Amino acid sequence: MLQRIWAVMQKQFIQTLRDRRTLMVIIALPILMLFLMGYAVEIQVDHIKTVVVDHSRDQRSWSFIEALENSGFFDIMFYVENQDEAIRAIEEGQARAAIVIPPDFLSAVERGQAQALVIIDGSDAMTVQSAYNAAITVAESYSVELLARKLERSQPSAHQTTLQPLDVRVRVLYNPDMKAIIFMLPGIVATILQNQATSLTAFSIVKEREAGTIEQLLVTPIRPLELMIGKLMPNVVLAFINMLTILGLGVFWFKVPFSGNIWLFFWMVLLFMVSSLGLGILISTVSSTQAQAQQLVLMILIPSLVLSGYIFPREMMPKLVRFAGDLIPMTYFLQIARGIITRGVGLRLMWSQVAALLIYSAIVLTLSAGSFKQRLE
């Protein structure tokens, strides 16, 4: 019995070693996952781009701003005149947070009645949590330092020592209750669109090749381009229906507010699907079996989840890893989806992401069409 088992094992090892594509995926996928998790995963966000509205412009306001910047969590980008300009800077992506200091900050601190407002971009869960915790921590440390100085100068009453010189209020834009589903919905939509459009396309073409039916189609008057479009359209419809289902459940069941233009979002979905379908065709041209296609789809899906900013903030990734994320279409669509669904912004503020997605789709479609035609011939 052992000899028979050993013979089967030898045969299986030989078959695996001969299939170089499968062997490459088996070896490369764990290494890829290790490097992605090692370099890209960072839970805590620091150096958050921040704008400042300083209505007081005195020694105390400057020292508080300095304390925020010295914490390492906030990078002061520039100053603006009022709160509306600060919110506009966040909407346009110039900042992820804003500090608003009211007038007469110095005397308010001395009375123990000072307040400051921290406004945070609520479209990113990691940024919200890190900025919120950092603002509270810095304010508490700053208050303790001010109280210690008061104690050194005089003997305040018991009531005065219980007063906190500075109270920081936090306002979270777009998601004031910090519900997880609001953070997650754009990423879920992007993942479903990419995974289904890519995998269904690759599997359907490879399945035809495995069954030998694709050769039968070639003897008919149908052209390669017509065959490719015919293969793609059902996948477009299925992926679009699934996207509508998830989006509808998110909006109507989980009460996720859809802040932007729904028709603009649908056009962006179609643009993203073009790039995903092109990837599916490319995978089908280099895959001999459905198993190989599935492994290659997985090698695209995992980097997309990690590097696109869906799970982990891109700001904390090394430059080389961020550059790798720039080569993934989901990175741009996720920014577009968050902009439309969560923040309600229009095309004017997303033109760079749309342009990148257009260029990517054109390149992938050109390569995939050429590879598909060459493989058929």
C-alpha atoms as a printed R data frame, in Angstrom:
    type eleno elety resid chain resno       x      y       z
1   ATOM     1    CA   MET     A     1   0.000  0.000   0.000
2   ATOM     2    CA   LEU     A     2   2.799  2.420   0.885
3   ATOM     3    CA   GLN     A     3   4.465  1.782  -2.470
4   ATOM     4    CA   ARG     A     4   1.276  2.695  -4.323
5   ATOM     5    CA   ILE     A     5   0.836  5.855  -2.241
6   ATOM     6    CA   TRP     A     6   4.488  6.757  -2.868
7   ATOM     7    CA   ALA     A     7   4.032  6.241  -6.606
8   ATOM     8    CA   VAL     A     8   1.027  8.583  -6.671
9   ATOM     9    CA   MET     A     9   2.949 11.157  -4.614
10  ATOM    10    CA   GLN     A    10   5.892 11.023  -7.036
11  ATOM    11    CA   LYS     A    11   3.561 11.493  -9.991
12  ATOM    12    CA   GLN     A    12   1.862 14.465  -8.331
13  ATOM    13    CA   PHE     A    13   5.190 16.105  -7.436
14  ATOM    14    CA   ILE     A    14   6.429 15.695 -11.009
15  ATOM    15    CA   GLN     A    15   3.222 17.194 -12.433
16  ATOM    16    CA   THR     A    16   3.430 20.155 -10.058
17  ATOM    17    CA   LEU     A    17   7.098 20.814 -10.836
18  ATOM    18    CA   ARG     A    18   6.422 20.649 -14.572
19  ATOM    19    CA   ASP     A    19   3.604 23.209 -14.307
20  ATOM    20    CA   ARG     A    20   5.856 26.229 -13.915
21  ATOM    21    CA   ARG     A    21   3.068 28.788 -13.782
22  ATOM    22    CA   THR     A    22   1.298 27.053 -10.911
23  ATOM    23    CA   LEU     A    23   4.615 26.475  -9.139
24  ATOM    24    CA   MET     A    24   5.500 30.156  -9.484
25  ATOM    25    CA   VAL     A    25   2.172 31.204  -7.952
26  ATOM    26    CA   ILE     A    26   2.533 28.696  -5.095
27  ATOM    27    CA   ILE     A    27   5.956 30.105  -4.212
28  ATOM    28    CA   ALA     A    28   5.315 33.773  -4.992
29  ATOM    29    CA   LEU     A    29   1.937 34.250  -3.271
30  ATOM    30    CA   PRO     A    30   3.100 33.655   0.353
31  ATOM    31    CA   ILE     A    31   6.185 35.827  -0.230
32  ATOM    32    CA   LEU     A    32   4.008 38.573  -1.716
33  ATOM    33    CA   MET     A    33   1.642 38.444   1.260
34  ATOM    34    CA   LEU     A    34   4.542 38.623   3.722
35  ATOM    35    CA   PHE     A    35   6.077 41.686   2.070
36  ATOM    36    CA   LEU     A    36   2.714 43.410   1.744
37  ATOM    37    CA   MET     A    37   1.869 42.874   5.386
38  ATOM    38    CA   GLY     A    38   5.385 43.746   6.511
39  ATOM    39    CA   TYR     A    39   5.665 47.043   4.651
40  ATOM    40    CA   ALA     A    40   2.102 48.201   4.048
41  ATOM    41    CA   VAL     A    41   0.302 47.395   7.292
42  ATOM    42    CA   GLU     A    42   0.315 50.261   9.771
43  ATOM    43    CA   ILE     A    43  -2.615 50.623  12.150
44  ATOM    44    CA   GLN     A    44  -1.776 54.007  13.661
45  ATOM    45    CA   VAL     A    45  -1.783 57.049  11.408
46  ATOM    46    CA   ASP     A    46   0.536 59.974  12.092
47  ATOM    47    CA   HIS     A    47   1.663 63.100  10.228
48  ATOM    48    CA   ILE     A    48  -1.946 63.907   9.351
49  ATOM    49    CA   LYS     A    49  -2.180 66.862   6.961
50  ATOM    50    CA   THR     A    50  -3.762 69.666   8.973
51  ATOM    51    CA   VAL     A    51  -4.893 73.243   8.366
52  ATOM    52    CA   VAL     A    52  -5.278 75.818  11.132
53  ATOM    53    CA   VAL     A    53  -7.791 78.579  11.802
54  ATOM    54    CA   ASP     A    54  -6.282 80.787  14.513
55  ATOM    55    CA   HIS     A    55  -8.683 83.582  15.472
56  ATOM    56    CA   SER     A    56  -6.707 84.424  18.612
57  ATOM    57    CA   ARG     A    57  -3.133 84.705  17.313
58  ATOM    58    CA   ASP     A    58  -1.573 84.963  20.762
59  ATOM    59    CA   GLN     A    59   1.125 83.170  22.709
60  ATOM    60    CA   ARG     A    60  -1.216 80.482  24.054
61  ATOM    61    CA   SER     A    61  -2.702 79.623  20.662
62  ATOM    62    CA   TRP     A    62   0.746 79.385  19.104
63  ATOM    63    CA   SER     A    63   2.019 77.150  21.901
64  ATOM    64    CA   PHE     A    64  -1.006 74.838  21.543
65  ATOM    65    CA   ILE     A    65  -0.495 74.581  17.769
66  ATOM    66    CA   GLU     A    66   3.176 73.844  18.409
67  ATOM    67    CA   ALA     A    67   2.208 71.105  20.880
68  ATOM    68    CA   LEU     A    68  -0.047 69.507  18.267
69  ATOM    69    CA   GLU     A    69   2.696 69.558  15.647
70  ATOM    70    CA   ASN     A    70   5.366 68.292  18.058
71  ATOM    71    CA   SER     A    71   3.189 65.284  18.871
72  ATOM    72    CA   GLY     A    72   4.040 63.872  15.438
73  ATOM    73    CA   PHE     A    73   0.389 63.229  14.617
74  ATOM    74    CA   PHE     A    74  -0.404 66.549  12.938
75  ATOM    75    CA   ASP     A    75   1.535 68.225  10.124
76  ATOM    76    CA   ILE     A    76   0.487 71.864   9.818
77  ATOM    77    CA   MET     A    77   0.189 72.529   6.078
78  ATOM    78    CA   PHE     A    78  -1.095 76.122   6.051
79  ATOM    79    CA   TYR     A    79  -3.383 78.609   7.802
80  ATOM    80    CA   VAL     A    80  -6.823 79.697   6.595
81  ATOM    81    CA   GLU     A    81  -9.072 82.555   7.641
82  ATOM    82    CA   ASN     A    82 -12.234 80.767   8.779
83  ATOM    83    CA   GLN     A    83 -13.889 77.421   9.420
84  ATOM    84    CA   ASP     A    84 -15.561 77.275   5.995
85  ATOM    85    CA   GLU     A    85 -12.179 77.526   4.272
86  ATOM    86    CA   ALA     A    86 -10.847 74.775   6.534
87  ATOM    87    CA   ILE     A    87 -13.715 72.448   5.603
88  ATOM    88    CA   ARG     A    88 -13.191 73.295   1.930
89  ATOM    89    CA   ALA     A    89  -9.525 72.302   2.253
90  ATOM    90    CA   ILE     A    90 -10.603 68.928   3.647
91  ATOM    91    CA   GLU     A    91 -13.175 68.453   0.881
92  ATOM    92    CA   GLU     A    92 -10.556 69.193  -1.772
93  ATOM    93    CA   GLY     A    93  -8.119 66.710  -0.246
94  ATOM    94    CA   GLN     A    94  -5.560 69.340   0.787
95  ATOM    95    CA   ALA     A    95  -5.904 68.299   4.427
96  ATOM    96    CA   ARG     A    96  -7.355 65.500   6.529
97  ATOM    97    CA   ALA     A    97  -7.942 67.584   9.665
98  ATOM    98    CA   ALA     A    98  -8.376 71.191  10.785
99  ATOM    99    CA   ILE     A    99  -7.711 72.988  14.078
100 ATOM   100    CA   VAL     A   100  -9.989 75.939  14.903
101 ATOM   101    CA   ILE     A   101  -8.925 78.217  17.775
102 ATOM   102    CA   PRO     A   102 -11.495 80.835  18.875
103 ATOM   103    CA   PRO     A   103 -10.742 84.501  19.688
104 ATOM   104    CA   ASP     A   104  -9.422 85.513  23.116
105 ATOM   105    CA   PHE     A   105  -7.816 82.109  23.628
106 ATOM   106    CA   LEU     A   106  -5.217 83.401  26.102
107 ATOM   107    CA   SER     A   107  -7.661 84.817  28.665
108 ATOM   108    CA   ALA     A   108  -9.988 81.823  28.251
109 ATOM   109    CA   VAL     A   109  -7.122 79.473  29.122
110 ATOM   110    CA   GLU     A   110  -6.355 81.497  32.249
111 ATOM   111    CA   ARG     A   111 -10.012 81.228  33.312
112 ATOM   112    CA   GLY     A   112 -10.066 77.477  32.596
113 ATOM   113    CA   GLN     A   113 -12.776 77.942  29.957
114 ATOM   114    CA   ALA     A   114 -10.842 77.654  26.681
115 ATOM   115    CA   GLN     A   115 -12.128 75.470  23.875
116 ATOM   116    CA   ALA     A   116 -10.643 74.396  20.565
117 ATOM   117    CA   LEU     A   117 -12.325 72.582  17.707
118 ATOM   118    CA   VAL     A   118 -10.723 69.730  15.776
119 ATOM   119    CA   ILE     A   119 -12.423 68.878  12.461
120 ATOM   120    CA   ILE     A   120 -11.549 65.470  10.986
121 ATOM   121    CA   ASP     A   121 -12.163 63.920   7.575
122 ATOM   122    CA   GLY     A   122 -14.538 61.081   8.461
123 ATOM   123    CA   SER     A   123 -14.203 59.178   5.178
124 ATOM   124    CA   ASP     A   124 -11.188 57.224   6.478
125 ATOM   125    CA   ALA     A   125 -11.609 55.134   9.631
126 ATOM   126    CA   MET     A   126  -7.912 54.997  10.527
127 ATOM   127    CA   THR     A   127  -7.447 58.756  10.195
128 ATOM   128    CA   VAL     A   128 -10.519 59.484  12.308
129 ATOM   129    CA   GLN     A   129  -9.453 57.259  15.178
130 ATOM   130    CA   SER     A   130  -5.826 58.395  15.191
131 ATOM   131    CA   ALA     A   131  -6.653 62.107  14.892
132 ATOM   132    CA   TYR     A   132  -9.366 61.873  17.553
133 ATOM   133    CA   ASN     A   133  -7.142 60.106  20.082
134 ATOM   134    CA   ALA     A   134  -4.161 62.333  19.325
135 ATOM   135    CA   ALA     A   135  -6.151 65.572  19.725
136 ATOM   136    CA   ILE     A   136  -7.558 64.481  23.090
137 ATOM   137    CA   THR     A   137  -4.158 63.270  24.325
138 ATOM   138    CA   VAL     A   138  -2.340 66.457  23.290
139 ATOM   139    CA   ALA     A   139  -5.040 68.639  24.880
140 ATOM   140    CA   GLU     A   140  -4.831 66.722  28.161
141 ATOM   141    CA   SER     A   141  -1.029 66.956  28.226
142 ATOM   142    CA   TYR     A   142  -1.195 70.656  27.402
143 ATOM   143    CA   SER     A   143  -3.734 71.219  30.191
144 ATOM   144    CA   VAL     A   144  -1.596 69.359  32.730
145 ATOM   145    CA   GLU     A   145   1.395 71.473  31.749
146 ATOM   146    CA   LEU     A   146  -0.577 74.717  32.165
147 ATOM   147    CA   LEU     A   147  -1.913 73.639  35.561
148 ATOM   148    CA   ALA     A   148   1.596 72.764  36.706
149 ATOM   149    CA   ARG     A   149   2.781 76.245  35.760
150 ATOM   150    CA   LYS     A   150  -0.107 77.803  37.690
151 ATOM   151    CA   LEU     A   151   0.788 75.801  40.774
152 ATOM   152    CA   GLU     A   152   4.366 76.997  40.536
153 ATOM   153    CA   ARG     A   153   3.289 80.650  40.344
154 ATOM   154    CA   SER     A   154   0.606 80.693  43.031
155 ATOM   155    CA   GLN     A   155  -1.586 78.659  45.345
156 ATOM   156    CA   PRO     A   156  -4.899 78.326  43.496
157 ATOM   157    CA   SER     A   157  -8.091 77.272  45.206
158 ATOM   158    CA   ALA     A   158  -9.384 73.707  45.069
159 ATOM   159    CA   HIS     A   159 -11.994 74.786  42.501
160 ATOM   160    CA   GLN     A   160  -9.349 76.271  40.226
161 ATOM   161    CA   THR     A   161  -7.190 73.150  40.302
162 ATOM   162    CA   THR     A   162 -10.123 71.040  39.096
163 ATOM   163    CA   LEU     A   163 -10.667 73.262  36.077
164 ATOM   164    CA   GLN     A   164  -9.176 71.990  32.824
165 ATOM   165    CA   PRO     A   165  -7.644 74.984  31.024
166 ATOM   166    CA   LEU     A   166  -8.410 73.556  27.594
167 ATOM   167    CA   ASP     A   167 -11.339 71.519  26.319
168 ATOM   168    CA   VAL     A   168 -11.029 70.073  22.810
169 ATOM   169    CA   ARG     A   169 -14.206 69.360  20.874
170 ATOM   170    CA   VAL     A   170 -13.984 66.987  17.912
171 ATOM   171    CA   ARG     A   171 -16.223 67.226  14.857
172 ATOM   172    CA   VAL     A   172 -16.130 64.330  12.392
173 ATOM   173    CA   LEU     A   173 -17.214 65.284   8.880
174 ATOM   174    CA   TYR     A   174 -19.356 62.929   6.752
175 ATOM   175    CA   ASN     A   175 -19.630 60.308   9.512
176 ATOM   176    CA   PRO     A   176 -20.270 61.987  12.886
177 ATOM   177    CA   ASP     A   177 -21.280 58.731  14.585
178 ATOM   178    CA   MET     A   178 -18.216 56.936  13.159
179 ATOM   179    CA   LYS     A   179 -20.268 53.991  11.902
180 ATOM   180    CA   ALA     A   180 -18.077 51.268  10.429
181 ATOM   181    CA   ILE     A   181 -20.427 50.557   7.511
182 ATOM   182    CA   ILE     A   182 -20.006 54.120   6.204
183 ATOM   183    CA   PHE     A   183 -16.242 53.604   6.092
184 ATOM   184    CA   MET     A   184 -16.533 50.140   4.559
185 ATOM   185    CA   LEU     A   185 -19.257 50.486   1.904
186 ATOM   186    CA   PRO     A   186 -17.147 52.155  -0.849
187 ATOM   187    CA   GLY     A   187 -14.429 49.531  -0.365
188 ATOM   188    CA   ILE     A   188 -16.919 46.664  -0.442
189 ATOM   189    CA   VAL     A   189 -18.382 47.975  -3.701
190 ATOM   190    CA   ALA     A   190 -14.904 48.345  -5.237
191 ATOM   191    CA   THR     A   191 -13.847 44.851  -4.137
192 ATOM   192    CA   ILE     A   192 -16.985 43.200  -5.515
193 ATOM   193    CA   LEU     A   193 -16.708 44.992  -8.854
194 ATOM   194    CA   GLN     A   194 -13.047 44.159  -9.369
195 ATOM   195    CA   ASN     A   195 -13.187 40.580  -8.121
196 ATOM   196    CA   GLN     A   196 -16.293 39.583 -10.055
197 ATOM   197    CA   ALA     A   197 -15.447 41.381 -13.289
198 ATOM   198    CA   THR     A   198 -11.906 39.993 -13.308
199 ATOM   199    CA   SER     A   199 -12.607 36.440 -12.146
200 ATOM   200    CA   LEU     A   200 -15.777 35.835 -14.179
201 ATOM   201    CA   THR     A   201 -14.080 37.044 -17.349
202 ATOM   202    CA   ALA     A   202 -10.936 34.990 -16.828
203 ATOM   203    CA   PHE     A   203 -12.814 31.826 -15.808
204 ATOM   204    CA   SER     A   204 -15.325 31.965 -18.667
205 ATOM   205    CA   ILE     A   205 -12.638 32.262 -21.357
206 ATOM   206    CA   VAL     A   206 -10.329 29.634 -19.825
207 ATOM   207    CA   LYS     A   207 -13.275 27.265 -19.370
208 ATOM   208    CA   GLU     A   208 -14.097 27.537 -23.076
209 ATOM   209    CA   ARG     A   209 -10.480 26.782 -23.919
210 ATOM   210    CA   GLU     A   210 -10.349 23.785 -21.567
211 ATOM   211    CA   ALA     A   211 -13.541 22.354 -23.050
212 ATOM   212    CA   GLY     A   212 -12.318 22.940 -26.602
213 ATOM   213    CA   THR     A   213 -15.430 24.910 -27.519
214 ATOM   214    CA   ILE     A   214 -13.531 28.107 -28.257
215 ATOM   215    CA   GLU     A   215 -12.047 26.435 -31.348
216 ATOM   216    CA   GLN     A   216 -15.565 25.620 -32.511
217 ATOM   217    CA   LEU     A   217 -16.500 29.283 -32.201
218 ATOM   218    CA   LEU     A   218 -13.514 30.285 -34.308
219 ATOM   219    CA   VAL     A   219 -14.748 28.323 -37.328
220 ATOM   220    CA   THR     A   220 -17.921 30.432 -37.325
221 ATOM   221    CA   PRO     A   221 -18.028 33.897 -38.979
222 ATOM   222    CA   ILE     A   222 -17.600 35.578 -35.570
223 ATOM   223    CA   ARG     A   223 -14.601 37.877 -35.228
224 ATOM   224    CA   PRO     A   224 -12.217 37.874 -32.223
225 ATOM   225    CA   LEU     A   225 -13.434 41.323 -31.104
226 ATOM   226    CA   GLU     A   226 -17.068 40.221 -31.304
227 ATOM   227    CA   LEU     A   227 -16.235 37.069 -29.345
228 ATOM   228    CA   MET     A   228 -14.468 39.115 -26.671
229 ATOM   229    CA   ILE     A   229 -17.359 41.583 -26.322
230 ATOM   230    CA   GLY     A   230 -19.874 38.737 -26.186
231 ATOM   231    CA   LYS     A   231 -17.889 37.138 -23.389
232 ATOM   232    CA   LEU     A   232 -17.604 40.393 -21.447
233 ATOM   233    CA   MET     A   233 -21.148 41.750 -21.516
234 ATOM   234    CA   PRO     A   234 -22.807 39.090 -19.275
235 ATOM   235    CA   ASN     A   235 -20.037 39.634 -16.719
236 ATOM   236    CA   VAL     A   236 -20.664 43.388 -16.824
237 ATOM   237    CA   VAL     A   237 -24.373 42.862 -16.170
238 ATOM   238    CA   LEU     A   238 -23.805 40.371 -13.314
239 ATOM   239    CA   ALA     A   239 -21.190 42.527 -11.594
240 ATOM   240    CA   PHE     A   240 -23.381 45.629 -11.975
241 ATOM   241    CA   ILE     A   241 -26.406 43.837 -10.476
242 ATOM   242    CA   ASN     A   242 -24.343 42.673  -7.498
243 ATOM   243    CA   MET     A   243 -22.979 46.185  -7.027
244 ATOM   244    CA   LEU     A   244 -26.512 47.632  -7.058
245 ATOM   245    CA   THR     A   245 -27.624 45.027  -4.515
246 ATOM   246    CA   ILE     A   246 -24.798 45.829  -2.095
247 ATOM   247    CA   LEU     A   247 -25.172 49.582  -2.593
248 ATOM   248    CA   GLY     A   248 -28.949 49.382  -2.115
249 ATOM   249    CA   LEU     A   249 -28.605 47.362   1.087
250 ATOM   250    CA   GLY     A   250 -26.024 49.814   2.382
251 ATOM   251    CA   VAL     A   251 -28.167 52.871   1.653
252 ATOM   252    CA   PHE     A   252 -31.660 51.601   2.512
253 ATOM   253    CA   TRP     A   253 -31.014 48.916   5.143
254 ATOM   254    CA   PHE     A   254 -27.905 50.212   6.926
255 ATOM   255    CA   LYS     A   255 -28.858 53.873   6.337
256 ATOM   256    CA   VAL     A   256 -25.566 54.880   4.744
257 ATOM   257    CA   PRO     A   257 -26.076 58.367   3.289
258 ATOM   258    CA   PHE     A   258 -25.321 58.649  -0.424
259 ATOM   259    CA   SER     A   259 -24.092 62.229  -0.611
260 ATOM   260    CA   GLY     A   260 -23.107 62.601  -4.262
261 ATOM   261    CA   ASN     A   261 -24.486 62.271  -7.778
262 ATOM   262    CA   ILE     A   262 -25.712 58.707  -8.412
263 ATOM   263    CA   TRP     A   263 -25.354 58.988 -12.210
264 ATOM   264    CA   LEU     A   264 -21.771 60.194 -11.930
265 ATOM   265    CA   PHE     A   265 -21.101 57.215  -9.675
266 ATOM   266    CA   PHE     A   266 -22.563 54.786 -12.236
267 ATOM   267    CA   TRP     A   267 -20.329 56.208 -14.983
268 ATOM   268    CA   MET     A   268 -17.304 55.791 -12.718
269 ATOM   269    CA   VAL     A   269 -18.379 52.201 -11.999
270 ATOM   270    CA   LEU     A   270 -18.461 51.437 -15.728
271 ATOM   271    CA   LEU     A   271 -15.023 52.989 -16.186
272 ATOM   272    CA   PHE     A   272 -13.605 50.898 -13.341
273 ATOM   273    CA   MET     A   273 -15.228 47.759 -14.722
274 ATOM   274    CA   VAL     A   274 -13.515 48.309 -18.078
275 ATOM   275    CA   SER     A   275 -10.111 48.096 -16.390
276 ATOM   276    CA   SER     A   276 -11.157 45.038 -14.355
277 ATOM   277    CA   LEU     A   277 -12.511 43.256 -17.441
278 ATOM   278    CA   GLY     A   278  -9.256 43.982 -19.244
279 ATOM   279    CA   LEU     A   279  -7.330 42.396 -16.375
280 ATOM   280    CA   GLY     A   280  -9.577 39.352 -16.622
281 ATOM   281    CA   ILE     A   281  -8.810 38.976 -20.333
282 ATOM   282    CA   LEU     A   282  -5.071 39.327 -19.689
283 ATOM   283    CA   ILE     A   283  -5.251 36.621 -17.023
284 ATOM   284    CA   SER     A   284  -7.123 34.307 -19.388
285 ATOM   285    CA   THR     A   285  -4.432 34.662 -22.058
286 ATOM   286    CA   VAL     A   286  -1.644 33.490 -19.711
287 ATOM   287    CA   SER     A   287  -3.658 30.785 -17.915
288 ATOM   288    CA   SER     A   288  -3.980 27.246 -19.229
289 ATOM   289    CA   THR     A   289  -6.439 26.085 -16.556
290 ATOM   290    CA   GLN     A   290  -9.097 27.607 -14.322
291 ATOM   291    CA   ALA     A   291  -6.926 26.806 -11.297
292 ATOM   292    CA   GLN     A   292  -4.128 28.963 -12.695
293 ATOM   293    CA   ALA     A   293  -6.594 31.745 -13.453
294 ATOM   294    CA   GLN     A   294  -7.959 31.597  -9.911
295 ATOM   295    CA   GLN     A   295  -4.465 31.877  -8.434
296 ATOM   296    CA   LEU     A   296  -3.619 34.863 -10.620
297 ATOM   297    CA   VAL     A   297  -6.887 36.572  -9.688
298 ATOM   298    CA   LEU     A   298  -5.935 36.066  -6.041
299 ATOM   299    CA   MET     A   299  -2.526 37.636  -6.681
300 ATOM   300    CA   ILE     A   300  -4.331 40.747  -7.928
301 ATOM   301    CA   LEU     A   301  -7.050 40.798  -5.258
302 ATOM   302    CA   ILE     A   302  -4.740 40.677  -2.215
303 ATOM   303    CA   PRO     A   303  -2.506 43.615  -3.261
304 ATOM   304    CA   SER     A   304  -5.628 45.568  -4.201
305 ATOM   305    CA   LEU     A   305  -7.104 45.134  -0.722
306 ATOM   306    CA   VAL     A   306  -3.845 46.034   1.029
307 ATOM   307    CA   LEU     A   307  -2.375 48.759  -1.193
308 ATOM   308    CA   SER     A   308  -5.481 50.634  -2.368
309 ATOM   309    CA   GLY     A   309  -6.180 52.237   1.013
310 ATOM   310    CA   TYR     A   310  -9.313 50.160   1.636
311 ATOM   311    CA   ILE     A   311  -8.023 48.550   4.838
312 ATOM   312    CA   PHE     A   312  -4.772 50.361   5.652
313 ATOM   313    CA   PRO     A   313  -3.996 54.075   5.122
314 ATOM   314    CA   ARG     A   314  -1.772 54.752   2.132
315 ATOM   315    CA   GLU     A   315  -0.195 57.758   3.852
316 ATOM   316    CA   MET     A   316   1.690 55.417   6.195
317 ATOM   317    CA   MET     A   317   3.124 53.194   3.459
318 ATOM   318    CA   PRO     A   318   6.718 53.573   2.196
319 ATOM   319    CA   LYS     A   319   7.082 55.406  -1.111
320 ATOM   320    CA   LEU     A   320   7.916 52.242  -3.053
321 ATOM   321    CA   VAL     A   321   4.843 50.469  -1.675
322 ATOM   322    CA   ARG     A   322   2.666 53.501  -2.456
323 ATOM   323    CA   PHE     A   323   4.018 53.456  -6.002
324 ATOM   324    CA   ALA     A   324   2.968 49.805  -6.301
325 ATOM   325    CA   GLY     A   325  -0.493 50.858  -5.123
326 ATOM   326    CA   ASP     A   326  -0.577 53.530  -7.834
327 ATOM   327    CA   LEU     A   327  -0.435 50.731 -10.418
328 ATOM   328    CA   ILE     A   328  -3.693 49.225  -9.137
329 ATOM   329    CA   PRO     A   329  -6.991 50.568 -10.569
330 ATOM   330    CA   MET     A   330  -8.854 49.944  -7.316
331 ATOM   331    CA   THR     A   331  -6.728 52.660  -5.667
332 ATOM   332    CA   TYR     A   332  -8.255 55.336  -7.897
333 ATOM   333    CA   PHE     A   333 -11.786 53.965  -7.899
334 ATOM   334    CA   LEU     A   334 -11.809 53.724  -4.099
335 ATOM   335    CA   GLN     A   335 -10.916 57.416  -3.837
336 ATOM   336    CA   ILE     A   336 -13.652 58.209  -6.363
337 ATOM   337    CA   ALA     A   337 -16.235 56.049  -4.555
338 ATOM   338    CA   ARG     A   338 -15.432 57.601  -1.173
339 ATOM   339    CA   GLY     A   339 -15.554 61.047  -2.715
340 ATOM   340    CA   ILE     A   340 -18.997 60.536  -4.268
341 ATOM   341    CA   ILE     A   341 -20.692 58.307  -1.671
342 ATOM   342    CA   THR     A   342 -19.268 59.684   1.569
343 ATOM   343    CA   ARG     A   343 -18.173 63.239   0.834
344 ATOM   344    CA   GLY     A   344 -20.512 64.166  -2.022
345 ATOM   345    CA   VAL     A   345 -17.824 65.780  -4.171
346 ATOM   346    CA   GLY     A   346 -18.072 66.220  -7.930
347 ATOM   347    CA   LEU     A   347 -15.882 65.574 -10.929
348 ATOM   348    CA   ARG     A   348 -13.941 68.811 -10.434
349 ATOM   349    CA   LEU     A   349 -12.248 67.473  -7.304
350 ATOM   350    CA   MET     A   350 -11.627 63.984  -8.706
351 ATOM   351    CA   TRP     A   351 -10.321 64.704 -12.195
352 ATOM   352    CA   SER     A   352  -6.844 63.299 -11.456
353 ATOM   353    CA   GLN     A   353  -8.238 59.945 -10.264
354 ATOM   354    CA   VAL     A   354 -10.613 59.769 -13.241
355 ATOM   355    CA   ALA     A   355  -7.779 60.582 -15.660
356 ATOM   356    CA   ALA     A   356  -5.581 57.882 -14.102
357 ATOM   357    CA   LEU     A   357  -8.394 55.337 -14.406
358 ATOM   358    CA   LEU     A   358  -8.976 56.319 -18.053
359 ATOM   359    CA   ILE     A   359  -5.296 55.903 -18.910
360 ATOM   360    CA   TYR     A   360  -5.103 52.599 -17.040
361 ATOM   361    CA   SER     A   361  -8.224 51.258 -18.781
362 ATOM   362    CA   ALA     A   362  -6.933 52.258 -22.223
363 ATOM   363    CA   ILE     A   363  -3.580 50.528 -21.639
364 ATOM   364    CA   VAL     A   364  -5.092 47.357 -20.183
365 ATOM   365    CA   LEU     A   365  -7.739 47.085 -22.909
366 ATOM   366    CA   THR     A   366  -5.143 47.538 -25.656
367 ATOM   367    CA   LEU     A   367  -2.871 44.879 -24.155
368 ATOM   368    CA   SER     A   368  -5.701 42.454 -23.440
369 ATOM   369    CA   ALA     A   369  -7.252 42.795 -26.912
370 ATOM   370    CA   GLY     A   370  -3.881 42.184 -28.558
371 ATOM   371    CA   SER     A   371  -3.092 39.205 -26.325
372 ATOM   372    CA   PHE     A   372  -6.562 37.727 -26.814
373 ATOM   373    CA   LYS     A   373  -6.340 37.987 -30.603
374 ATOM   374    CA   GLN     A   374  -2.828 36.524 -30.617
375 ATOM   375    CA   ARG     A   375  -3.903 33.612 -28.410
376 ATOM   376    CA   LEU     A   376  -6.838 32.815 -30.704
377 ATOM   377    CA   GLU     A   377  -4.589 32.815 -33.754
